[in-house]
Amino acid sequence: MFLEIVSLWIRPGQQAGFEQAFAKAQRLLVGARGYLAHDLQCSLDSDQNYALLIEWRLLEDSTLGFRKSGDFERWLELLQGFLMEAPQIHRYRAVATGRCQA
């Protein structure tokens, strides 16, 4: 498993529209082979910046599977008009984990 973090910068005043479009686009992501989970978060420092965290089973599920699929094309069509710039993508493997026990 690995974590993909996608930084998304949204055009000013378009946050609500982006979030509505993402609600539709996430259905395409959820159906992808190797998809495990995702979380969309809005920055506390700038409400124009979102982080999309996606857990994938294998790197190829993201790079060769979803990103080469028609579903990705449709996903991008739904969101692209809200983006100020191309998304920045970073991929990570777990080194250490922990959770609050409270």
N, CA, C and O of each residue as an XYZ file, in Angstrom:
408
protein
N       0.830     -1.182      0.000
C       0.000      0.000      0.000
C       0.877      1.249      0.000
O       1.965      1.257      0.576
N       0.388      2.308     -0.657
C       1.087      3.583     -0.592
C       0.069      4.717     -0.576
O      -1.101      4.541     -0.916
N       0.552      5.879     -0.172
C      -0.288      7.065     -0.060
C       0.113      8.056     -1.142
O       1.290      8.369     -1.317
N      -0.875      8.536     -1.849
C      -0.673      9.576     -2.859
C      -1.301     10.850     -2.306
O      -2.469     10.856     -1.915
N      -0.527     11.923     -2.274
C      -1.046     13.205     -1.806
C      -1.034     14.165     -2.991
O       0.009     14.421     -3.593
N      -2.200     14.682     -3.309
C      -2.367     15.578     -4.456
C      -2.733     16.960     -3.914
O      -3.759     17.124     -3.254
N      -1.896     17.938     -4.196
C      -2.158     19.312     -3.782
C      -2.924     20.019     -4.894
O      -2.470     20.064     -6.038
N      -4.074     20.563     -4.558
C      -4.962     21.215     -5.522
C      -5.174     22.669     -5.116
O      -5.615     22.945     -4.001
N      -4.863     23.592     -6.011
C      -5.110     25.014     -5.786
C      -6.329     25.409     -6.610
O      -6.354     25.259     -7.832
N      -7.348     25.921     -5.904
C      -8.644     26.230     -6.516
C      -8.760     27.730     -6.778
O      -8.287     28.544     -5.985
N      -9.381     28.079     -7.876
C      -9.580     29.491     -8.232
C     -10.351     30.209     -7.117
O     -11.242     29.619     -6.506
N     -10.015     31.472     -6.849
C     -10.710     32.227     -5.790
C     -12.220     32.219     -5.983
O     -12.718     32.426     -7.089
N     -12.933     31.981     -4.903
C     -14.388     31.986     -4.920
C     -15.032     30.744     -5.504
O     -16.257     30.675     -5.594
N     -14.235     29.760     -5.904
C     -14.756     28.561     -6.544
C     -14.764     27.333     -5.628
O     -15.017     26.220     -6.087
N     -14.489     27.533     -4.337
C     -14.374     26.408     -3.419
C     -15.659     25.593     -3.320
O     -15.608     24.364     -3.368
N     -16.801     26.244     -3.184
C     -18.071     25.516     -3.049
C     -18.363     24.713     -4.321
O     -18.781     23.557     -4.243
N     -18.146     25.311     -5.468
C     -18.357     24.597     -6.729
C     -17.413     23.420     -6.874
O     -17.807     22.350     -7.337
N     -16.162     23.621     -6.476
C     -15.188     22.531     -6.520
C     -15.630     21.376     -5.636
O     -15.585     20.219     -6.053
N     -16.054     21.682     -4.423
C     -16.471     20.630     -3.497
C     -17.686     19.870     -4.028
O     -17.784     18.657     -3.843
N     -18.600     20.563     -4.679
C     -19.759     19.890     -5.279
C     -19.327     19.000     -6.437
O     -19.811     17.876     -6.575
N     -18.420     19.499     -7.265
C     -17.921     18.703     -8.392
C     -17.131     17.503     -7.879
O     -17.211     16.418     -8.455
N     -16.369     17.690     -6.801
C     -15.599     16.581     -6.256
C     -16.518     15.481     -5.722
O     -16.190     14.298     -5.814
N     -17.659     15.869     -5.167
C     -18.614     14.873     -4.672
C     -19.041     13.929     -5.800
O     -19.288     12.747     -5.557
N     -19.126     14.433     -7.009
C     -19.449     13.591     -8.169
C     -18.213     12.836     -8.646
O     -18.286     11.643     -8.944
N     -17.078     13.531     -8.718
C     -15.850     12.943     -9.254
C     -15.326     11.807     -8.381
O     -14.720     10.866     -8.893
N     -15.550     11.882     -7.083
C     -15.004     10.843     -6.203
C     -15.598      9.462     -6.488
O     -14.971      8.448     -6.184
N     -16.777      9.415     -7.057
C     -17.378      8.122     -7.417
C     -16.535      7.385     -8.454
O     -16.457      6.156     -8.441
N     -15.907      8.136     -9.347
C     -15.037      7.541    -10.362
C     -13.762      6.997     -9.726
O     -13.253      5.950    -10.128
N     -13.257      7.707     -8.743
C     -12.053      7.278     -8.036
C     -12.307      6.009     -7.235
O     -11.507      5.074     -7.268
N     -13.407      5.981     -6.525
C     -13.754      4.842     -5.660
C     -13.859      3.541     -6.453
O     -13.586      2.469     -5.913
N     -14.247      3.618     -7.708
C     -14.407      2.428     -8.523
C     -13.118      1.913     -9.159
O     -13.131      0.881     -9.830
N     -12.011      2.615     -8.956
C     -10.754      2.235     -9.614
C     -10.142      0.982     -8.988
O     -10.237      0.763     -7.780
N      -9.514      0.167     -9.833
C      -8.823     -1.030     -9.345
C      -7.684     -0.608     -8.414
O      -6.926      0.305     -8.740
N      -7.562     -1.255     -7.280
C      -6.496     -0.972     -6.338
C      -6.765      0.181     -5.398
O      -5.964      0.443     -4.501
N      -7.886      0.882     -5.585
C      -8.257      1.975     -4.694
C      -8.585      1.406     -3.315
O      -9.273      0.391     -3.209
N      -8.091      2.060     -2.256
C      -8.389      1.630     -0.889
C      -9.203      2.659     -0.109
O     -10.167      2.301      0.568
N      -8.826      3.930     -0.199
C      -9.526      4.977      0.557
C      -9.064      6.343      0.063
O      -8.028      6.464     -0.590
N      -9.847      7.367      0.383
C      -9.407      8.734      0.083
C      -9.985      9.696      1.111
O     -10.934      9.380      1.828
N      -9.385     10.871      1.158
C      -9.810     11.922      2.073
C      -9.468     13.249      1.406
O      -8.326     13.452      0.994
N     -10.430     14.149      1.293
C     -10.178     15.483      0.752
C     -10.193     16.454      1.922
O     -11.157     16.503      2.685
N      -9.121     17.227      2.059
C      -9.020     18.173      3.162
C      -8.730     19.565      2.618
O      -8.001     19.737      1.641
N      -9.326     20.555      3.282
C      -9.100     21.961      2.927
C      -8.100     22.544      3.920
O      -8.219     22.337      5.128
N      -7.120     23.270      3.404
C      -6.086     23.867      4.243
C      -6.673     24.901      5.203
O      -7.569     25.665      4.842
N      -6.160     24.910      6.411
C      -6.533     25.943      7.378
C      -5.794     27.246      7.095
O      -6.211     28.314      7.543
N      -4.690     27.151      6.349
C      -3.880     28.328      6.042
C      -4.387     29.086      4.817
O      -4.254     30.307      4.742
N      -4.967     28.364      3.860
C      -5.491     28.982      2.651
C      -6.660     28.140      2.153
O      -6.482     26.983      1.774
N      -7.857     28.725      2.154
C      -9.037     27.948      1.756
C      -9.076     27.664      0.258
O     -10.027     27.051     -0.226
N      -8.067     28.098     -0.475
C      -7.954     27.765     -1.892
C      -7.117     26.505     -2.111
O      -7.057     25.991     -3.228
N      -6.478     26.007     -1.069
C      -5.610     24.838     -1.184
C      -6.265     23.625     -0.542
O      -6.687     23.659      0.614
N      -6.338     22.551     -1.326
C      -6.891     21.288     -0.850
C      -5.824     20.210     -0.978
O      -4.972     20.257     -1.866
N      -5.889     19.250     -0.084
C      -5.025     18.074     -0.174
C      -5.936     16.867     -0.354
O      -6.823     16.615      0.461
N      -5.706     16.133     -1.423
C      -6.425     14.890     -1.675
C      -5.483     13.747     -1.324
O      -4.450     13.566     -1.970
N      -5.838     12.982     -0.307
C      -5.036     11.845      0.136
C      -5.708     10.580     -0.369
O      -6.871     10.322     -0.059
N      -4.976      9.788     -1.151
C      -5.536      8.564     -1.719
C      -4.640      7.396     -1.346
O      -3.428      7.438     -1.557
N      -5.241      6.359     -0.793
C      -4.507      5.127     -0.504
C      -4.758      4.142     -1.637
O      -5.900      3.850     -1.994
N      -3.654      3.636     -2.192
C      -3.713      2.669     -3.281
C      -3.019      1.381     -2.849
O      -2.104      1.402     -2.025
N      -3.457      0.283     -3.404
C      -2.826     -1.011     -3.130
C      -1.418     -1.060     -3.739
O      -0.456     -1.423     -3.063
N      -1.308     -0.688     -5.034
C      -0.028     -0.727     -5.753
C       0.175      0.582     -6.515
O      -0.797      1.227     -6.908
N       1.416      0.972     -6.724
C       1.734      2.167     -7.499
C       1.109      2.094     -8.888
O       0.580      3.085     -9.392
N       1.173      0.919     -9.499
C       0.634      0.744    -10.845
C      -0.876      0.944    -10.902
O      -1.406      1.314    -11.950
N      -1.572      0.710     -9.805
C      -3.023      0.933     -9.793
C      -3.342      2.408    -10.030
O      -4.352      2.737    -10.652
N      -2.485      3.287     -9.537
C      -2.663      4.720     -9.759
C      -2.109      5.141    -11.116
O      -2.820      5.739    -11.924
N      -0.844      4.827    -11.363
C      -0.149      5.353    -12.547
C      -0.560      4.690    -13.858
O      -0.750      5.378    -14.861
N      -0.698      3.390    -13.865
C      -1.042      2.671    -15.094
C      -2.518      2.315    -15.166
O      -3.051      2.087    -16.253
N      -3.176      2.264    -14.028
C      -4.591      1.918    -13.991
C      -5.460      3.158    -14.108
O      -5.930      3.498    -15.194
N      -5.672      3.828    -12.987
C      -6.610      4.957    -12.949
C      -6.197      6.085    -13.890
O      -7.033      6.574    -14.650
N      -4.953      6.507    -13.862
C      -4.534      7.670    -14.653
C      -4.550      7.431    -16.161
O      -4.508      8.385    -16.938
N      -4.609      6.185    -16.574
C      -4.671      5.858    -18.014
C      -6.093      5.484    -18.442
O      -6.314      5.063    -19.577
N      -7.053      5.640    -17.528
C      -8.418      5.179    -17.794
C      -9.335      6.304    -18.261
O      -9.039      7.487    -18.093
N     -10.439      5.904    -18.843
C     -11.483      6.852    -19.208
C     -12.105      7.502    -17.986
O     -12.533      8.655    -18.046
N     -12.161      6.770    -16.868
C     -12.696      7.341    -15.628
C     -11.847      8.524    -15.169
O     -12.383      9.517    -14.678
N     -10.520      8.425    -15.327
C      -9.653      9.548    -14.960
C      -9.926     10.746    -15.854
O      -9.943     11.881    -15.377
N     -10.140     10.510    -17.140
C     -10.464     11.601    -18.067
C     -11.734     12.318    -17.614
O     -11.780     13.548    -17.592
N     -12.764     11.550    -17.252
C     -14.021     12.138    -16.778
C     -13.814     12.848    -15.453
O     -14.379     13.919    -15.232
N     -13.002     12.261    -14.555
C     -12.689     12.849    -13.251
C     -12.048     14.221    -13.456
O     -12.417     15.197    -12.803
N     -11.093     14.276    -14.367
C     -10.396     15.529    -14.646
C     -11.327     16.565    -15.274
O     -11.244     17.750    -14.953
N     -12.196     16.128    -16.153
C     -13.152     17.049    -16.779
C     -14.045     17.722    -15.734
O     -14.357     18.908    -15.852
N     -14.454     16.967    -14.718
C     -15.306     17.520    -13.666
C     -14.588     18.565    -12.815
O     -15.219     19.503    -12.330
N     -13.283     18.414    -12.630
C     -12.546     19.258    -11.688
C     -11.661     20.318    -12.323
O     -11.372     21.335    -11.691
N     -11.231     20.104    -13.543
C     -10.209     20.937    -14.165
C     -10.556     22.422    -14.214
O      -9.670     23.261    -14.050
N     -11.800     22.759    -14.434
C     -12.205     24.160    -14.521
C     -12.053     24.937    -13.229
O     -12.069     26.168    -13.245
N     -11.907     24.249    -12.123
C     -11.756     24.900    -10.821
C     -10.291     25.101    -10.437
O      -9.996     25.841     -9.498
N      -9.379     24.456    -11.147
C      -7.969     24.451    -10.765
C      -7.224     25.676    -11.287
O      -7.379     26.060    -12.446
N      -6.410     26.289    -10.418
C      -5.567     27.410    -10.817
C      -4.321     26.933    -11.547
O      -3.779     27.649    -12.389
N      -3.868     25.733    -11.229
C      -2.637     25.187    -11.812
C      -2.729     23.667    -11.802
O      -3.641     23.094    -11.205
N      -1.795     23.036    -12.456
C      -1.774     21.571    -12.474
C      -1.564     21.034    -11.062
O      -0.768     21.583    -10.300
N      -2.268     19.971    -10.715
C      -2.090     19.383     -9.384
C      -0.651     18.908     -9.171
O       0.001     18.428    -10.099
N      -0.173     19.049     -7.948
C       1.139     18.527     -7.570
C       0.908     17.183     -6.885
O       0.134     17.090     -5.932
N       1.580     16.147     -7.373
C       1.364     14.785     -6.878
C       2.636     14.270     -6.227
O       3.726     14.359     -6.794
N       2.475     13.727     -5.020
C       3.589     13.111     -4.298
C       3.115     11.762     -3.775
O       1.970     11.617     -3.348
N       4.000     10.786     -3.812
C       3.656      9.425     -3.381
C       4.579      9.000     -2.247
O       5.779      9.272     -2.272
N       3.999      8.324     -1.247
C       4.734      7.970     -0.037
C       4.485      6.520      0.351
O       3.417      5.960      0.104
N       5.500      5.935      0.963
C       5.362      4.612      1.574
C       5.462      4.795      3.084
O       6.161      5.692      3.554
N       4.783      3.970      3.831
C       4.780      4.074      5.286
C       6.136      3.695      5.861
O       6.743      2.713      5.435
N       6.604      4.460      6.810
C       7.839      4.170      7.531
C       7.514      3.924      8.993
O       8.078      3.020      9.611
N       6.615      4.714      9.551
C       6.169      4.537     10.940
C       4.742      5.060     11.027
O       4.396      6.036     10.362
N       3.924      4.423     11.831
C       2.542      4.863     12.013
C       2.194      4.866     13.501
O       2.861      4.224     14.313
N       1.163      5.584     13.830
C       0.680      5.639     15.207
C      -0.716      6.235     15.213
O      -1.097      6.951     14.287
N      -1.455      5.948     16.227
C      -2.820      6.458     16.398
C      -3.041      6.805     17.860
O      -2.485      6.164     18.752
N      -3.845      7.806     18.095
C      -4.215      8.166     19.458
C      -5.108      7.077     20.032
O      -6.036      6.622     19.364
N      -4.845      6.667     21.223
C      -5.620      5.593     21.848
C      -6.784      6.110     22.685
O      -7.534      5.314     23.250
N      -6.947      7.415     22.773
C      -8.009      8.007     23.612
C      -9.382      7.770     23.056
O     -10.371      8.205     23.646
